[in-house]
Amino acid sequence: PYSFLSSRLSLRISAFAHTVEKLEEMCRTEGYKYIINDERFCLETDVGKWRILLNTSPVKLEHINLVRTPNEKNYHEQPRLFLSLADTFSYIKRHDEELLKQKQKGMVYLKLIREG
């Protein structure tokens, strides 16, 4: 029984590592900057900063909107259910492509935050 459990755990860890590698590949393809920090996969697009919490199921996603709140330093959690890292990445891509289109059309209103 132990070897069965051990091999299932190894398989799960291996599959997870493969999925993180896939995230890295998708970021390189899209030109997104990224870094893996502790249990977080952090990436940045032209209009947003994102943190994918790797140790949660379902996947939790945190976000800073660089267009509407350019001075914001605190992430907020996305109120959506993400069942996989691929689903999460797809959401980020769609979200930020739409925001970039709105920005280019001048349809985005900035919320300026004063420091101090």
Secondary structure as the mmCIF struct_conf table of DSSP 4:
data_model
#
loop_
_struct_conf.conf_type_id
_struct_conf.id
_struct_conf.beg_label_comp_id
_struct_conf.beg_label_asym_id
_struct_conf.beg_label_seq_id
_struct_conf.end_label_comp_id
_struct_conf.end_label_asym_id
_struct_conf.end_label_seq_id
HELX_RH_AL_P HELX_RH_AL_P1 TYR A 2 GLU A 30
TURN_TY1_P TURN_TY1_P1 GLY A 31 GLY A 31
STRN STRN1 LYS A 33 ASN A 37
TURN_TY1_P TURN_TY1_P2 ASP A 38 GLU A 39
STRN STRN2 ARG A 40 GLU A 44
BEND BEND1 ASP A 46 VAL A 47
STRN STRN3 GLY A 48 LEU A 53
TURN_TY1_P TURN_TY1_P3 LEU A 54 ASN A 55
BEND BEND2 SER A 57 PRO A 58
STRN STRN4 VAL A 59 VAL A 59
STRN STRN5 LYS A 60 ASN A 65
TURN_TY1_P TURN_TY1_P4 LEU A 66 ARG A 68
BEND BEND3 THR A 69 THR A 69
TURN_TY1_P TURN_TY1_P5 PRO A 70 ASN A 71
BEND BEND4 ASN A 74 ASN A 74
STRN STRN6 HIS A 76 GLU A 77
BEND BEND5 ARG A 80 ARG A 80
STRN STRN7 PHE A 82 PHE A 82
BEND BEND6 SER A 84 SER A 84
HELX_RH_AL_P HELX_RH_AL_P2 LEU A 85 GLN A 104
TURN_TY1_P TURN_TY1_P6 LYS A 105 GLY A 106
#
